[in-house]
Amino acid sequence: MARETRGDVPPAWFDDLLTRREAVRRLGLGAGVIGTSGWLLACGDDKSSRAVKRGGTVTVGAEEDAYVLSGESANVGQYPLNANIFEGLVRMDPSYGIVPVLATSWRLRGGKTWRFALRRGVRMHDGRPFTAESVKYTFDRIAAQGGGTPGFAKGGTKIVDDHTVDVTPSFPNLRLVEQIVHPENSIIAAGSDPVKQPTGTGPFRFGSYQRQQQLVVKRFAGYWGTPAILDEIRFKFLPDANARRLALEAGNVGLVLGVPNAAVSSLKGNGFDVHVSPAGAYEAMYANIGGKKGYTLLQDAAVRHAIEFAIDRRALIQGVFDGQATPEQTMVPARLLGGAAATVKGYTHDPAKAQQMLEQAGWKVGGGGIRSKGGRALALQLIDGFPSAAVHTSVAEFVQDQLKRVGIGVKIVKTADSPAYTARMKSLQGDLWLERGSQNDANPSFLPALLFSKKGLFGPGDYQTMFAPGGSFEPLINQALSAPSEQRVKSLVAQAMHTLIDRDAIVIPLAGISAIAASSSKVTGFVPQPSALQVRYDRLARTA
Amino acid sequence: MWYVGRRVAYLVPTWLGITLLAFVVAQFAPGDPAGAYFARRHGRTPSNAELTRTRHQLGLDRPAPERYLRSVSHALRGDLGTSYTSGLPVMRELLGRFPSTLELAVAATLLAVAIGLPLGILAALKRNSLLDQLTRGGSLLAASMPSFWIAYLLIIVFSVKLHLLPSFGTGGLDHLVLPALALGVGEAGLVARLARATMLEVLGEDYITTARGKGLPERRVIGVHALKNALAAVVTQIGLLFGFLLAYSAIVEVIFVWPGVGRLAVEAIDQRDYPVIQGFVIFAGTVFILVNLVVDLIYQRLDPRISLGSAPTAAVT
């Protein structure tokens, strides 16, 4: 019988496998540290039951192999497919809470330096004990590539003792702990070869890797936490979504990642379990207010607000996303903002109001039903899309139809993939830019600061030229980057998003997007995560 | 020999044309390789300053003619550059995967010939019979279906419904069957149509009528005189198909996770791994013109008239 699991639903057999002693130990490890409740939420509430068979192998149909195999950026098993070979100092639970992993506690010292106390009794896959040396090795390696999002600095990571490390980023970074949940910051064994023998501390150790074919991981018997249930996982790289789905139906794989929305009902109907994560990504359009190269129509705030009111988001979700999306209008996942998400009001579908706003702004209906003012037609160019036009399916056409109904013409320009999209962005030619973004760390200020702040997170680029509103948004997002309190950060980001969405209508949110996976009845224990990078496979198992 | 020498000499400008085409296509493809390179490594788009640095690091800020001449000079020494994504020499990547593509192309060609050739010949011999009608309809259908569609159909029937064959991967012969069929079925349709048409043309020739008039047994007329001449044209087509399969099996390789050069190229395009894209175009083009050369030489052996008039002394071969 087909089942649907949602991201918060825990593994069915968890109670059977987690002994009382282990449970007490794990509870103890998290005591006093933020995020523990989120982890328990993810792991502890057992509702369904399927007998679990210990050991064995499960084959997973993964998406394309996008590992980097050279230089300091080599990341086999780490990113974008996190095969659980590596662990970070912390990780993120489905509620975006911070969970201690290789660090047991941390605190800010002197305004800029983070001191981490490291977990004792942990072994790397090569048998060496996990110490501060590997943390320094990892963060220095990232520093050599430019420092990454946390801004690791050359020589900025200092070993205090074997189990204590000080991290001083290149700028005062109050968001560092929330950022290092990203698997790119996972700890790798000092001096290990990240391609031939990726070595971490995770529940699985490296088995073998054939580029664009498969990555095999095996259970690490010396794991410090609850050992993985499976002996082995074979991740097969199946870049074609249809081929992935057919491989599941043929019984050649037990679990597939990246299931298209359109396949969900059919898979459920055929007895497969479908796993839908809470929204961890978003579909949105950004309005070009930069006004360069003649694309100035959206400098008129009335037009931007009219667009917001003209779109029937619920119809979009049903018609284009096959019901597999949520009507979130926060861009940054509402779950990450918590209670502060209510600050962002969003828009109802009100085409009459949209038309009224356009009329009042002087845009009168002309030939072909398209409005114009002063001889200039209200005809926009919509660039679709990031990361690829294929991801957005027919969202652009839906928007085109909706806007035409209120007298706004839309010409769609499809870009095949993200390099083509960013090249188009470089030309600044476009009014509306359709994107799908993902929240892959626990820092709510990351995406708004990266995309919309005047100075950007890494220096100004095309996003800043076209979309940065300045004004009150700027101090809000800057304060969010440097606020010490998690709640304060969420509140500030929510206010910043309120400015971007409700007041300025620069962001036109369309839907919250979930990650979807599916498994056969022979596999159980998959827990979908809003960020696919955080999926854990240690509770994955075969059914008896 | 003159014919052979002239054919080989043609290869040089053709090959240079391929390298130029590969370079120009890469230059005008949408997307900035430096931006893609950065995004791949950092998971985000670069700022203006980061983009400039990356462009310099990759040598993309050098003038285009300089980069082209350098790439040709390196290619002549078998150096097609280094992959942005794997960090491995492109030639090593291509050569490492070529045997898989070759295996697939050989299997698909054998299937195409084994199915298409006898069907086409039989259809010609039994013109307007039910067999002929079925062959014409079936071959048209097979030749019209895109290979990716055939691939999905085959997976649904043989993997999902019948559970007879694996839907992807490599290993034993069972893994080869579906991708070879996906590529070979359409080609079989083309071979059947060509074999039928050529055979019909040959059967209408005067020398066949003469052979029959002389009272030669029909088996000898068909088997020796007609088939030999018909095969010359079919062999040329099969050779071209083989070259085509070597270079254009990419979609089938992606669907079946076949570790060939086609899949490497598709993923290189996704990642804007320009050295691999350029290397693939040069490599596939080189293979294609070499296969063409071999086909021409075989054709010349099968039909010595080919070289008549080609050489200044054109009398005898």
Interface residues (C-beta under 8 A of the other chain):
Chain A: E64 D65 A66 V68 L69 S70 G71 S73 A74 Y79 P80 Q145 G146 G148 T149 E184 Q210 R211 Q212 Q213 K236 F237 L238 P239 D240 N242 A243 L246 A247 E249 A250 G251 N252 T415 A416 D417 S418 P419 A420 T422 A423 R424 M425 K426 N440 L450 G456 F458 G459 P460 G461 D462 Y463
Chain B: P30 G31 D32 P33 G35 A36 A39 R40 R41 H42 G43 R44 T45 P46 S47 N48 A49 E50 L51 S83 T85 S86 G87 L88 Y152 I155 I156 S159 V160 H163 P166 S167 F168 G169 T170 V254 I255 F256 V257 P259 R263 L264 V266 E267 D270 Q271 R272
